Amino acid sequence: PQSFLDDVSVNFRDLLKLMNISNDAFVRTTSDQHKEAVQHLWKTLVEKEYIYLGTYEGWYSVRDECFYTEGELVDGKAPTGAEVEWVAKEASYFFKLSAFEDQLLEFYDQNPEFIAPNSRRNEVLSFVKGGLRDLSVSRTSFSWGVPVPGDDDHVMYVWIDALANYISALGYPNDEGGDFSKFWPNSLHVVGKDILRFHAVYWPALLMAADIPLPKRLFAHGWWTKDGEKISKSLGNVVDPVELVEQYGVDQTRFFLMADVSFGSDGDFSTKSFIQKVNVNLANELGNLCQRTLSMVFKNCGKQTPTDVGPFTEADELLLASARGLRERAGTHVASQALHKYTQEMVSMVWDTNKYIDTMEPWALKKTDTARMATVLYVIMEVLRHVAILYQPIIPTSANQILDLLCVPSDERTFAHLTEDYMIQEGVEIPKPMGIFPRIEVEEPVEA
């Protein structure tokens, strides 16, 4: 199993690189440090008398790594559609989950924002109110896993092992003044909706039992479908992220995944939707705005950023004020994990700026009022500075290419620089504009 997991680990690491995703750490629950942390947690639960030895029999899903009661089965399968198998009487250690039913319900009531979206919270409340049974937390039928301290015949059940990675990754329990004390419990867990029960019920109960503070929030995201159907190998409709990136580009792929679906809901992938979204929002709106603005600056402002800018008109001030408020509006959405709304703020800002340039017509002003033309172009460049800086978490490479074209210094591209103190500098030589987002061409026309 170790060699198999080593290969899987490499695949995930390669995918992170492919998608240009940064991560502070890559946690492997096979590491010695993690095993030591899990065994320490186990011993703590034993000392507090929340773990006892018993026997287990019942339905188990290998795919879900979950035990189910007879009442939870649907047509002889797990609620997820996974196959289940009967586990005959087997010695097992149990965690006294039933002792935390009232405490969990009280916690949910006092912390209504703990589980999101709200529909998922309702699912958890319904499950806990239905009554909790003690949880089997060890197995004897195989040896792959973290050994139970003091009983080599047992290995820990996967979830008590896996869930502990959130704290073992931060150095628990030996972390005096380190990452654990710094980052826990001010944490957000983002998980798939199919494993919410483990994170919203089992994990909080385990932490309560060990007297460890609970995370601040759990957010359960949905699943992707393909052209309205569940994605599966048997249907042959698997979407390969490597192929998407190779065919359309990494930023284009990242943008679609973040912008097209309400984060927390299920989303449907279709090539048509992908191409429409990228062509309209990136190529047509943002890309063309950059291209025509910077081309005019390059040709009509001496190949440098506009000089002698101002005074600003009411329309200029309104657009600039909207751009300056963009960070606060976008930040509100991130705080609630509404990442699609974060992206929509950029899309809307670009749309307003396109409306502004069409109204101001700097191409006409160059014949009648070059000073006003320069001011209009400067305003657009400043708006693009805000948009590009805030777009960096979504489309990092493209956003930095735009900032390069705007001649924004590389050390002035953080959110802290979204103030009037770091506005576009006047009279700075700019490079010849280049296209950032090539339009995706298809053999058959796709309606925008």
C-alpha positions as CSV (number, residue, x, y, z in Angstrom):
1,P,0.0,0.0,0.0
2,Q,2.8,2.4,0.8
3,S,4.3,2.3,-2.8
4,F,0.8,2.8,-4.2
5,L,0.1,5.8,-2.0
6,D,3.5,7.2,-2.9
7,D,2.5,7.2,-6.6
8,V,-0.9,8.8,-5.8
9,S,0.9,11.5,-3.7
10,V,3.1,12.4,-6.7
11,N,0.0,12.7,-8.9
12,F,-1.6,15.2,-6.6
13,R,1.6,17.2,-6.2
14,D,2.0,17.3,-10.0
15,L,-1.6,18.5,-10.3
16,L,-0.9,21.3,-7.8
17,K,2.0,22.5,-10.0
18,L,0.0,22.1,-13.2
19,M,-2.9,24.3,-11.8
20,N,-0.4,26.8,-10.4
21,I,-1.7,26.2,-6.8
22,S,0.5,27.2,-3.9
23,N,0.3,25.4,-0.6
24,D,2.2,25.8,2.6
25,A,2.4,22.1,3.2
26,F,1.4,18.8,1.6
27,V,0.1,16.6,4.4
28,R,0.7,12.8,4.3
29,T,-0.9,10.8,7.1
30,T,1.7,8.1,6.6
31,S,4.4,10.3,8.1
32,D,5.9,9.4,11.4
33,Q,5.1,12.9,12.9
34,H,1.4,12.4,12.0
35,K,1.3,8.9,13.5
36,E,2.8,10.2,16.7
37,A,0.2,13.0,16.9
38,V,-2.7,10.5,16.2
39,Q,-1.5,8.2,18.9
40,H,-1.2,11.1,21.4
41,L,-4.8,12.0,20.6
42,W,-5.9,8.4,21.1
43,K,-4.2,8.2,24.5
44,T,-5.8,11.4,25.5
45,L,-9.2,10.1,24.7
46,V,-8.5,6.8,26.6
47,E,-7.3,8.8,29.6
48,K,-10.6,10.7,29.6
49,E,-12.5,7.4,29.3
50,Y,-14.1,8.2,25.9
51,I,-12.7,5.0,24.2
52,Y,-13.7,1.5,25.2
53,L,-13.3,-2.0,23.7
54,G,-16.4,-3.8,22.3
55,T,-17.5,-5.7,19.2
56,Y,-18.9,-4.4,15.9
57,E,-21.1,-5.8,13.2
58,G,-22.9,-4.0,10.5
59,W,-22.9,-2.5,7.0
60,Y,-19.7,-0.9,5.7
61,S,-18.9,1.0,2.5
62,V,-15.3,0.6,1.4
63,R,-15.6,3.5,-1.1
64,D,-17.1,5.9,1.5
65,E,-15.0,4.5,4.3
66,C,-18.1,4.7,6.4
67,F,-20.4,2.5,8.5
68,Y,-24.1,2.7,7.8
69,T,-27.2,1.5,9.7
70,E,-29.9,-0.6,8.1
71,G,-32.2,2.4,8.0
72,E,-29.7,4.5,6.1
73,L,-29.4,2.1,3.2
74,V,-31.2,2.9,0.0
75,D,-32.1,-0.1,-2.2
76,G,-29.4,-2.1,-0.5
77,K,-26.7,0.6,-1.0
78,A,-25.2,3.5,0.9
79,P,-27.0,6.9,0.6
80,T,-24.2,7.9,-1.7
81,G,-24.9,5.0,-4.1
82,A,-21.8,3.1,-3.0
83,E,-21.8,-0.7,-2.5
84,V,-21.9,-1.9,1.1
85,E,-20.6,-5.1,2.7
86,W,-21.6,-6.8,5.9
87,V,-18.9,-6.8,8.6
88,A,-19.4,-9.8,10.9
89,K,-18.8,-9.5,14.6
90,E,-15.3,-8.0,15.0
91,A,-13.5,-6.7,18.1
92,S,-13.4,-3.0,17.9
93,Y,-12.6,0.0,20.0
94,F,-15.5,2.5,20.2
95,F,-15.5,6.3,20.8
96,K,-18.4,7.5,23.0
97,L,-20.0,9.7,20.3
98,S,-23.4,9.3,21.9
99,A,-22.2,11.2,24.9
100,F,-21.9,14.4,22.8
101,E,-25.3,14.6,21.2
102,D,-26.6,17.4,23.4
103,Q,-23.3,19.2,23.5
104,L,-23.0,19.2,19.7
105,L,-26.6,20.5,19.3
106,E,-25.9,23.3,21.8
107,F,-22.7,24.2,19.9
108,Y,-24.5,24.3,16.6
109,D,-27.1,26.6,18.1
110,Q,-24.6,28.9,19.7
111,N,-22.5,29.0,16.5
112,P,-24.9,29.2,13.6
113,E,-22.1,30.1,11.1
114,F,-20.1,27.0,12.0
115,I,-21.5,24.9,9.1
116,A,-22.1,26.4,5.6
117,P,-24.0,26.5,3.3
118,N,-27.1,26.6,5.4
119,S,-28.6,23.6,3.6
120,R,-25.7,21.5,4.8
121,R,-26.2,22.7,8.3
122,N,-29.7,21.5,8.2
123,E,-28.5,18.0,7.1
124,V,-26.2,17.8,10.1
125,L,-28.8,19.0,12.6
126,S,-31.2,16.4,11.3
127,F,-28.6,13.6,11.6
128,V,-27.6,14.5,15.1
129,K,-31.2,15.0,16.3
130,G,-31.9,11.5,15.0
131,G,-29.7,10.1,17.7
132,L,-26.0,9.3,17.8
133,R,-24.4,5.8,18.3
134,D,-21.0,5.2,19.6
135,L,-18.4,5.2,16.8
136,S,-16.2,2.2,15.9
137,V,-12.7,3.6,15.7
138,S,-10.5,0.5,15.1
139,R,-10.3,-2.5,12.9
140,T,-8.6,-5.9,13.3
141,S,-9.2,-7.4,9.8
142,F,-6.2,-5.6,8.3
143,S,-2.9,-4.1,9.5
144,W,-2.5,-1.1,7.2
145,G,-2.9,2.0,9.4
146,V,-1.8,3.6,12.6
147,P,-1.4,1.0,15.3
148,V,-3.6,1.5,18.4
149,P,-1.3,2.3,21.4
150,G,-1.0,-0.7,23.6
151,D,-2.9,-3.1,21.4
152,D,-1.0,-4.2,18.2
153,D,-4.0,-6.3,17.1
154,H,-5.9,-3.1,16.2
155,V,-5.3,-0.3,13.8
156,M,-7.2,3.0,13.9
157,Y,-10.2,3.4,11.8
158,V,-9.4,5.7,8.9
159,W,-11.4,8.8,10.0
160,I,-9.9,9.3,13.5
161,D,-6.6,9.0,11.7
162,A,-7.4,11.2,8.8
163,L,-9.2,14.0,10.7
164,A,-6.3,14.4,13.0
165,N,-4.2,15.6,10.1
166,Y,-5.6,19.1,10.6
167,I,-3.8,19.4,13.9
168,S,-0.8,17.2,13.2
169,A,0.1,19.3,10.2
170,L,0.4,22.3,12.6
171,G,2.7,20.4,15.0
172,Y,0.3,19.0,17.5
173,P,0.9,18.1,20.3
174,N,4.6,19.3,20.6
175,D,4.3,22.9,19.4
176,E,5.0,25.4,22.1
177,G,4.6,28.8,20.5
178,G,4.6,27.3,17.0
179,D,2.1,26.9,14.2
180,F,-0.5,25.0,16.2
181,S,-0.8,27.8,18.8
182,K,-0.6,30.4,16.0
183,F,-3.3,29.0,13.6
184,W,-5.6,26.9,15.7
185,P,-8.5,27.3,16.2
186,N,-8.8,30.2,13.8
187,S,-9.3,27.8,11.0
188,L,-11.6,27.1,8.0
189,H,-12.2,23.6,6.8
190,V,-13.3,23.3,3.1
191,V,-14.6,19.8,2.4
192,G,-16.6,17.8,-0.1
193,K,-20.3,17.6,0.8
194,D,-20.0,13.7,1.0
195,I,-17.7,13.9,3.9
196,L,-19.4,16.6,5.9
197,R,-20.7,14.2,8.5
198,F,-17.2,13.2,9.5
199,H,-16.1,16.9,9.8
200,A,-19.3,18.3,11.3
201,V,-20.2,15.6,13.8
202,Y,-17.3,13.1,14.5
203,W,-14.5,15.7,14.4
204,P,-16.1,18.2,16.7
205,A,-17.0,15.5,19.2
206,L,-13.4,14.1,19.2
207,L,-12.0,17.6,19.8
208,M,-14.5,18.2,22.6
209,A,-13.5,15.0,24.2
210,A,-9.8,15.9,24.0
211,D,-10.5,19.5,25.3
212,I,-9.1,20.9,22.0
213,P,-10.8,24.0,20.6
214,L,-13.0,23.5,17.6
215,P,-12.3,25.0,14.2
216,K,-14.2,28.2,13.4
217,R,-16.1,27.1,10.3
218,L,-16.8,24.2,8.0
219,F,-17.7,24.8,4.4
220,A,-19.0,22.0,2.2
221,H,-18.6,22.3,-1.5
222,G,-20.7,20.5,-4.1
223,W,-19.8,18.1,-6.9
224,W,-19.3,18.6,-10.6
225,T,-21.5,17.0,-13.2
226,K,-20.8,16.8,-17.0
227,D,-23.5,17.9,-19.4
228,G,-26.1,17.2,-16.7
229,E,-24.8,13.7,-15.8
230,K,-22.8,12.4,-12.9
231,I,-19.1,12.1,-13.8
232,S,-18.0,8.5,-13.8
233,K,-15.5,6.2,-15.6
234,S,-18.4,3.9,-16.6
235,L,-20.1,6.8,-18.4
236,G,-16.8,7.8,-20.1
237,N,-17.4,11.5,-19.3
238,V,-14.5,12.1,-17.0
239,V,-13.1,15.7,-17.4
240,D,-9.3,15.5,-17.3
241,P,-7.8,18.7,-15.8
242,V,-4.5,18.1,-17.6
243,E,-6.3,18.1,-21.0
244,L,-8.2,21.3,-20.1
245,V,-5.0,23.1,-19.2
246,E,-3.1,21.9,-22.2
247,Q,-6.0,22.9,-24.6
248,Y,-7.2,26.1,-23.1
249,G,-4.7,27.4,-20.5
250,V,-4.3,27.2,-16.8
251,D,-5.7,30.6,-15.9
252,Q,-8.7,30.0,-18.2
253,T,-9.4,26.8,-16.4
254,R,-9.0,28.3,-13.0
255,F,-11.2,31.2,-13.9
256,F,-14.1,28.9,-15.2
257,L,-13.9,26.7,-12.1
258,M,-14.1,29.7,-9.7
259,A,-16.5,31.8,-11.7
260,D,-19.2,29.6,-13.2
261,V,-20.7,27.9,-10.2
262,S,-22.1,29.1,-6.9
263,F,-19.4,27.8,-4.5
264,G,-21.2,25.3,-2.2
265,S,-23.6,24.1,-4.9
266,D,-23.2,21.4,-7.5
267,G,-21.9,22.6,-10.8
268,D,-22.3,21.3,-14.4
269,F,-19.3,21.3,-16.7
270,S,-19.8,21.7,-20.4
271,T,-17.2,22.6,-23.0
272,K,-19.7,25.1,-24.5
273,S,-20.1,26.9,-21.1
274,F,-16.3,26.9,-20.6
275,I,-15.6,28.5,-24.0
276,Q,-18.4,31.0,-23.6
277,K,-17.3,32.1,-20.1
278,V,-13.6,32.5,-21.1
279,N,-14.3,34.2,-24.4
280,V,-16.8,36.7,-23.0
281,N,-15.3,37.6,-19.6
282,L,-11.6,37.2,-20.3
283,A,-11.0,37.6,-24.0
284,N,-13.7,40.0,-25.0
285,E,-14.2,42.1,-21.9
286,L,-10.9,42.2,-19.9
287,G,-8.5,41.3,-22.7
288,N,-9.9,43.8,-25.2
289,L,-10.1,46.5,-22.6
290,C,-6.4,46.1,-21.8
291,Q,-5.4,45.9,-25.4
292,R,-7.3,48.9,-26.7
293,T,-6.5,51.1,-23.7
294,L,-2.8,50.4,-23.6
295,S,-2.5,50.5,-27.4
296,M,-3.9,54.1,-27.3
297,V,-1.5,55.0,-24.5
298,F,1.5,53.5,-26.4
299,K,0.6,55.3,-29.7
300,N,-0.7,58.6,-28.3
301,C,1.1,59.3,-25.0
302,G,4.7,58.9,-26.2
303,K,5.0,55.2,-25.2
304,Q,4.6,56.1,-21.6
305,T,1.9,56.4,-19.0
306,P,-0.2,59.6,-19.3
307,T,1.2,62.8,-17.8
308,D,-0.4,66.0,-16.6
309,V,-3.5,64.0,-15.6
310,G,-6.6,65.7,-14.4
311,P,-8.7,67.3,-13.2
312,F,-11.1,64.3,-12.8
313,T,-14.7,64.7,-13.8
314,E,-17.6,63.3,-11.8
315,A,-17.7,60.3,-14.0
316,D,-14.0,59.7,-13.4
317,E,-14.3,60.0,-9.7
318,L,-17.3,57.6,-9.6
319,L,-15.4,54.9,-11.5
320,L,-12.2,55.4,-9.4
321,A,-14.3,55.3,-6.2
322,S,-15.8,52.0,-7.3
323,A,-12.4,50.5,-8.0
324,R,-11.1,51.7,-4.6
325,G,-14.0,49.9,-3.0
326,L,-13.5,46.7,-4.9
327,R,-11.2,45.1,-2.3
328,E,-13.8,45.6,0.5
329,R,-16.6,44.2,-1.6
330,A,-14.6,41.3,-2.8
331,G,-13.3,40.6,0.7
332,T,-16.8,40.3,2.1
333,H,-17.5,37.4,-0.4
334,V,-14.3,35.6,0.5
335,A,-15.2,35.8,4.2
336,S,-18.4,33.8,3.4
337,Q,-16.6,31.5,0.9
338,A,-18.7,32.9,-2.0
339,L,-15.7,32.7,-4.4
340,H,-17.9,33.0,-7.5
341,K,-19.1,36.4,-6.2
342,Y,-15.5,37.5,-5.6
343,T,-14.8,36.8,-9.3
344,Q,-18.1,38.5,-10.3
345,E,-16.9,41.7,-8.6
346,M,-14.0,41.8,-11.1
347,V,-16.2,41.0,-14.0
348,S,-18.6,43.7,-13.1
349,M,-15.8,46.2,-12.6
350,V,-14.4,45.5,-16.0
351,W,-17.9,45.7,-17.5
352,D,-18.4,49.2,-15.9
353,T,-15.0,50.3,-17.3
354,N,-15.8,49.1,-20.8
355,K,-19.0,51.2,-20.5
356,Y,-16.9,54.1,-19.4
357,I,-14.5,53.9,-22.3
358,D,-17.3,53.6,-24.8
359,T,-18.9,56.7,-23.3
360,M,-15.8,58.8,-23.1
361,E,-14.5,57.7,-26.6
362,P,-10.8,58.5,-26.1
363,W,-10.2,57.7,-29.8
364,A,-12.4,60.7,-30.6
365,L,-10.8,62.9,-27.9
366,K,-7.4,62.5,-29.4
367,K,-8.6,64.7,-32.3
368,T,-10.3,67.3,-30.1
369,D,-8.9,67.3,-26.5
370,T,-5.7,65.3,-26.0
371,A,-5.4,66.3,-22.4
372,R,-8.8,64.9,-21.6
373,M,-7.9,61.8,-23.7
374,A,-4.8,61.3,-21.5
375,T,-6.9,61.6,-18.3
376,V,-9.5,59.1,-19.5
377,L,-6.8,56.6,-20.4
378,Y,-5.1,57.1,-17.0
379,V,-8.4,56.5,-15.1
380,I,-8.8,53.2,-17.0
381,M,-5.2,52.1,-16.3
382,E,-5.7,52.8,-12.6
383,V,-8.9,50.8,-12.5
384,L,-7.1,47.9,-14.3
385,R,-4.4,48.1,-11.6
386,H,-7.0,47.4,-8.9
387,V,-8.7,44.7,-11.0
388,A,-5.4,42.9,-11.8
389,I,-4.1,43.0,-8.2
390,L,-7.4,41.4,-7.0
391,Y,-7.5,38.9,-9.8
392,Q,-4.1,37.4,-8.8
393,P,-5.6,34.7,-6.6
394,I,-7.8,33.6,-9.5
395,I,-5.7,34.1,-12.7
396,P,-2.2,34.7,-11.2
397,T,-0.1,34.5,-14.4
398,S,-2.4,36.6,-16.5
399,A,-3.0,39.2,-13.8
400,N,0.7,39.7,-13.4
401,Q,1.1,40.1,-17.2
402,I,-1.4,42.9,-17.0
403,L,0.4,44.5,-14.1
404,D,3.6,44.2,-16.2
405,L,2.0,46.1,-19.1
406,L,0.7,48.7,-16.6
407,C,4.3,49.1,-15.3
408,V,3.2,48.4,-11.7
409,P,6.4,47.6,-9.7
410,S,6.7,43.9,-8.7
411,D,6.9,44.9,-5.1
412,E,3.7,46.9,-5.2
413,R,1.2,44.2,-6.1
414,T,-0.3,43.1,-2.8
415,F,-3.7,44.1,-1.5
416,A,-2.0,46.5,0.8
417,H,-1.0,48.6,-2.3
418,L,-4.7,49.2,-3.3
419,T,-4.6,52.7,-2.1
420,E,-4.1,56.2,-3.6
421,D,-0.5,56.2,-2.5
422,Y,0.4,53.6,-5.2
423,M,-1.6,54.9,-8.1
424,I,-0.2,54.5,-11.6
425,Q,2.9,56.7,-11.9
426,E,2.9,59.3,-14.6
427,G,5.4,59.4,-17.4
428,V,6.7,55.8,-17.0
429,E,7.8,54.1,-20.2
430,I,5.5,51.2,-21.1
431,P,6.2,48.1,-23.2
432,K,4.4,47.6,-26.5
433,P,1.0,46.1,-25.6
434,M,0.4,42.4,-26.2
435,G,-2.7,40.2,-26.1
436,I,-3.3,38.4,-22.8
437,F,-6.3,36.2,-23.5
438,P,-6.4,34.7,-27.0
439,R,-10.0,34.0,-28.0
440,I,-10.8,30.3,-28.0
441,E,-11.8,29.4,-31.6
442,V,-14.2,26.5,-32.3
443,E,-15.3,24.9,-35.5
444,E,-18.9,25.4,-34.7
445,P,-20.1,28.9,-33.5
446,V,-20.8,29.2,-29.8
447,E,-23.4,31.9,-29.0
448,A,-22.1,34.4,-26.4
